Amino acid sequence: MTTAFDAMLDLARILGMTEDVATGGSSTTIVCSNLRNWTDLSVDDALNGGTAFIITDAGGLSAAPENETARITDYVESTGTVTVASGDFSAAPAAGDVFGVTPVPRFEMYQALNAALRDLGNIPQEDATLTTAAATREYTIPAAAKKDLRQVWTATRTSRPYDWLERFNWYRRNDTATYDLVFPEQPASGYLIRLVYTAPHAQLKAASTAINNAVPADYLAWKGAYHVYRQRLHRTGKDDKRWTGLMNEAAEYANQALVRHPIKLPHYTMKMWYSPEPSDGGASISTEEIPTV
């Protein structure tokens, strides 16, 4: 599962990040004497306002603070000490931890990644929080799925593997704020309902936030870089060829990523229902399919 940490790490590597192995640390510091050997880090405060990443736990057990980020508040070149905001790391970095540092602020990377996700518009989403109940044919659709619900599936087993079965006999009722998913016939009780819909990606607010599998990781990193460069170009207030070139390069790589990994939206369910024939009291089968948009 790709998380916001993974996306931010990919983005930081594009923007410029130094990675090394810590020789020590505490809940608010990372120490590495090698940092002074890097040209960009040969002066005090070179990292102030930037972001620190703990990439790999020294013990190899993925122990905290692996996959965590922290805001850098100070950097001392002579000792290679990076000081971070108190409470950002849930545990103290230790000797042997692989870490990364970048002068790019954490909030700026979150903003850029969220802008890249917004650029995608609606993407495939799923929800499996509803469960069929006895004597219940009407269910409340979760808010995120209300706008563009495309498919409804029910499990045929109560545990994994669920062996999902697509339902064709359901409809939405739009004249109520509560029970808006209706099954004409009572479904068997105690089984999960899976809703397939499209909606914008939720905002990334924490390193552990999961990213929808439909979003290509390379697209997200490069489109995030595009937005960082675009903001820097905007701040300069002039046509800076360096930022313009980097911005255009990032946009091209992001577009190539979507060509390699296109995001395919789910089709709309073809619905079936029975309607009585007035002439003989029998029934006919009708079908309706809403075309994919």
VMD Tcl script that draws the C-alpha trace (Angstrom):
set ca {
  {0.00 0.00 0.00}
  {1.38 3.37 -1.04}
  {1.13 6.07 1.60}
  {1.60 9.83 1.75}
  {5.07 9.16 3.19}
  {6.06 7.23 0.07}
  {4.73 9.97 -2.19}
  {6.47 12.70 -0.20}
  {9.75 10.74 -0.25}
  {9.55 10.34 -4.04}
  {8.81 14.05 -4.38}
  {11.69 15.07 -2.10}
  {14.10 12.94 -4.15}
  {13.07 14.82 -7.28}
  {13.35 18.23 -5.62}
  {16.67 17.46 -3.96}
  {17.32 15.40 -0.84}
  {20.41 14.18 1.00}
  {20.24 10.60 2.31}
  {22.67 9.05 4.79}
  {22.95 6.82 7.85}
  {22.50 8.34 11.29}
  {25.30 8.00 13.84}
  {22.97 8.94 16.69}
  {19.85 10.80 17.60}
  {17.15 11.65 20.12}
  {13.43 12.37 19.99}
  {14.25 15.80 18.51}
  {17.59 15.27 16.71}
  {19.29 13.28 13.99}
  {23.09 13.24 14.10}
  {25.32 12.40 11.14}
  {28.82 13.86 10.85}
  {28.88 13.09 7.11}
  {26.36 15.83 6.38}
  {29.03 18.53 6.48}
  {30.69 16.88 3.46}
  {27.74 17.71 1.23}
  {28.18 21.04 -0.56}
  {24.62 22.19 0.08}
  {24.95 21.41 3.79}
  {28.33 23.01 4.51}
  {26.87 25.98 6.41}
  {24.76 26.30 9.55}
  {20.97 26.56 9.16}
  {21.07 25.23 5.59}
  {18.15 22.92 6.37}
  {16.10 25.19 8.61}
  {12.42 25.00 7.71}
  {12.94 21.81 5.72}
  {11.84 18.21 6.25}
  {13.49 15.12 7.70}
  {12.55 11.56 6.78}
  {13.32 8.31 8.59}
  {13.44 5.88 5.68}
  {14.64 2.61 7.20}
  {14.87 1.38 10.78}
  {18.37 0.19 11.72}
  {16.99 -3.00 13.23}
  {15.20 -3.98 10.04}
  {11.91 -4.46 11.89}
  {10.18 -1.31 10.59}
  {10.14 0.10 14.10}
  {9.17 3.72 14.72}
  {10.05 6.28 13.57}
  {10.43 4.52 10.21}
  {8.14 6.07 7.57}
  {7.75 9.25 9.61}
  {8.60 12.85 8.76}
  {9.52 15.84 10.91}
  {9.91 19.59 10.45}
  {13.50 20.77 10.73}
  {14.00 23.69 13.11}
  {17.81 23.91 13.18}
  {20.96 22.54 11.57}
  {24.51 22.70 12.99}
  {27.15 22.03 10.35}
  {30.08 21.34 12.67}
  {28.39 18.37 14.37}
  {25.99 17.31 11.64}
  {23.05 17.73 14.01}
  {19.57 18.18 12.59}
  {17.03 19.39 15.14}
  {13.35 18.69 14.47}
  {10.09 19.86 16.00}
  {9.19 18.18 19.27}
  {6.55 15.49 18.86}
  {6.95 15.08 15.09}
  {8.76 11.75 15.54}
  {6.94 9.16 17.65}
  {10.26 7.64 18.74}
  {13.91 8.65 18.76}
  {15.99 8.03 15.62}
  {18.91 5.71 16.37}
  {22.37 5.02 15.03}
  {22.07 3.01 11.84}
  {18.71 4.47 10.76}
  {18.66 5.55 7.12}
  {17.35 9.10 6.91}
  {16.86 11.88 4.40}
  {16.80 15.65 4.71}
  {15.60 18.32 2.30}
  {15.27 22.10 2.63}
  {11.74 21.87 1.18}
  {9.07 22.48 3.86}
  {6.75 19.60 4.68}
  {3.61 21.69 4.28}
  {4.74 22.71 0.79}
  {5.10 19.07 -0.26}
  {1.66 18.22 1.12}
  {0.18 21.16 -0.79}
  {1.87 20.07 -4.01}
  {0.78 16.44 -3.73}
  {-2.81 17.42 -2.95}
  {-2.81 19.75 -5.96}
  {-1.59 16.85 -8.12}
  {-4.44 14.68 -6.84}
  {-6.98 17.42 -7.54}
  {-5.72 17.64 -11.11}
  {-6.87 14.05 -11.66}
  {-10.52 14.86 -10.94}
  {-12.65 11.82 -10.14}
  {-10.91 8.47 -9.75}
  {-12.19 4.93 -9.04}
  {-13.19 4.42 -5.40}
  {-14.73 1.61 -3.36}
  {-16.61 1.41 -0.07}
  {-17.46 -1.76 1.82}
  {-18.76 -0.38 5.11}
  {-22.39 -1.43 4.66}
  {-23.75 -4.86 5.62}
  {-27.07 -6.35 4.56}
  {-29.58 -6.72 7.38}
  {-32.74 -8.74 7.93}
  {-35.99 -7.07 6.82}
  {-33.99 -4.19 5.35}
  {-34.03 -3.27 1.69}
  {-32.98 0.38 2.03}
  {-29.50 1.62 2.98}
  {-27.79 4.98 3.37}
  {-25.06 5.53 0.80}
  {-21.87 7.00 2.35}
  {-21.44 10.65 1.47}
  {-18.42 10.15 -0.80}
  {-20.28 7.63 -2.98}
  {-23.52 9.59 -3.40}
  {-22.59 11.68 -6.43}
  {-21.44 9.03 -8.90}
  {-22.35 5.52 -7.71}
  {-21.71 3.11 -10.58}
  {-21.86 -0.46 -9.27}
  {-23.22 -2.38 -6.28}
  {-21.83 -5.77 -5.26}
  {-22.70 -8.08 -2.34}
  {-20.51 -10.72 -0.77}
  {-21.53 -14.34 -1.01}
  {-19.34 -15.28 1.96}
  {-19.06 -13.71 5.40}
  {-15.25 -13.89 5.47}
  {-12.40 -13.68 2.97}
  {-12.51 -14.55 0.15}
  {-15.85 -12.75 -0.13}
  {-16.61 -13.95 -3.68}
  {-18.33 -10.70 -4.66}
  {-21.45 -10.86 -6.83}
  {-22.48 -7.83 -8.87}
  {-26.09 -6.79 -8.27}
  {-28.24 -5.60 -11.15}
  {-31.52 -5.10 -9.26}
  {-30.87 -1.92 -7.27}
  {-31.74 1.72 -7.68}
  {-31.10 5.06 -6.05}
  {-33.80 7.13 -4.47}
  {-32.97 10.82 -4.67}
  {-35.88 12.29 -2.73}
  {-34.48 11.52 0.71}
  {-31.38 12.33 2.70}
  {-31.30 8.98 4.48}
  {-32.22 5.68 2.82}
  {-31.09 6.18 -0.79}
  {-29.89 2.72 -1.92}
  {-32.83 0.40 -2.51}
  {-32.98 -3.31 -3.34}
  {-36.41 -4.26 -4.78}
  {-35.99 -7.68 -3.20}
  {-34.72 -8.48 0.29}
  {-31.03 -9.52 0.12}
  {-29.69 -12.24 2.41}
  {-28.63 -10.68 5.71}
  {-25.15 -10.48 7.19}
  {-23.15 -9.89 3.99}
  {-20.97 -6.93 3.06}
  {-22.09 -4.49 0.37}
  {-19.38 -3.09 -1.89}
  {-20.08 0.21 -3.62}
  {-18.03 1.17 -6.67}
  {-18.05 4.87 -7.53}
  {-15.88 7.76 -8.65}
  {-14.89 10.77 -6.57}
  {-11.91 13.06 -6.00}
  {-9.09 11.65 -3.88}
  {-9.19 12.58 -0.20}
  {-6.62 15.13 0.94}
  {-3.30 13.87 2.26}
  {-2.85 15.13 5.81}
  {-0.63 12.56 7.53}
  {2.30 10.37 6.48}
  {0.29 7.20 7.07}
  {-2.63 8.27 4.82}
  {-3.19 5.62 2.15}
  {-3.14 6.62 -1.52}
  {-5.66 5.06 -3.88}
  {-4.05 2.28 -5.92}
  {-5.43 3.81 -9.12}
  {-3.04 6.77 -8.77}
  {0.32 6.07 -10.46}
  {3.16 6.79 -8.03}
  {5.37 8.31 -10.71}
  {2.59 10.63 -11.84}
  {2.00 11.86 -8.29}
  {5.68 12.58 -7.63}
  {6.29 14.41 -10.90}
  {3.01 16.36 -10.86}
  {3.79 17.30 -7.26}
  {7.20 18.56 -8.41}
  {5.47 20.56 -11.14}
  {3.37 22.36 -8.53}
  {6.40 23.07 -6.31}
  {8.29 24.59 -9.24}
  {5.21 26.51 -10.31}
  {4.90 28.06 -6.86}
  {8.57 29.01 -6.84}
  {8.24 30.59 -10.26}
  {5.21 32.51 -9.00}
  {7.14 33.77 -5.97}
  {9.96 35.15 -8.10}
  {7.49 37.37 -9.93}
  {9.44 37.04 -13.17}
  {10.23 34.58 -15.94}
  {12.98 32.52 -14.31}
  {14.26 30.13 -16.97}
  {15.56 27.65 -14.42}
  {12.20 27.14 -12.69}
  {10.34 27.26 -16.00}
  {12.53 24.49 -17.42}
  {12.15 22.30 -14.35}
  {8.39 22.91 -14.28}
  {7.98 21.93 -17.94}
  {10.14 18.84 -17.46}
  {8.06 17.71 -14.47}
  {4.81 18.26 -16.39}
  {6.07 16.13 -19.27}
  {7.12 13.28 -16.98}
  {3.74 13.42 -15.22}
  {1.92 13.21 -18.56}
  {4.07 10.27 -19.63}
  {3.21 8.48 -16.39}
  {-0.52 8.74 -17.15}
  {0.09 7.40 -20.65}
  {1.92 4.39 -19.22}
  {-0.58 3.89 -16.40}
  {-3.97 5.26 -17.52}
  {-6.67 5.55 -14.88}
  {-9.72 3.61 -16.02}
  {-13.09 4.53 -14.57}
  {-15.53 1.71 -13.70}
  {-18.48 1.14 -16.01}
  {-22.05 1.80 -14.97}
  {-24.10 -1.25 -14.02}
  {-26.62 -2.52 -16.55}
  {-29.78 -2.69 -14.47}
  {-32.53 -5.28 -14.85}
  {-36.05 -5.29 -13.53}
  {-39.36 -7.04 -14.09}
  {-42.47 -5.20 -15.27}
  {-45.96 -6.75 -15.57}
  {-47.61 -7.01 -18.98}
  {-51.14 -5.53 -18.83}
  {-52.45 -7.89 -21.51}
  {-51.76 -11.27 -19.93}
  {-50.52 -10.49 -16.43}
  {-47.10 -11.94 -17.26}
  {-43.76 -10.23 -16.91}
  {-41.05 -8.97 -19.19}
  {-37.41 -8.24 -18.55}
  {-36.18 -4.71 -19.20}
  {-32.58 -3.54 -19.22}
  {-30.97 -0.16 -19.04}
  {-27.36 0.81 -19.26}
  {-26.03 4.27 -18.57}
  {-23.05 4.90 -20.86}
  {-19.66 5.43 -19.26}
  {-18.60 9.03 -19.22}
}
mol new
graphics top color blue
foreach p $ca { graphics top sphere $p radius 0.5 }
foreach p [lrange $ca 0 end-1] q [lrange $ca 1 end] { graphics top cylinder $p $q radius 0.2 }
display resetview
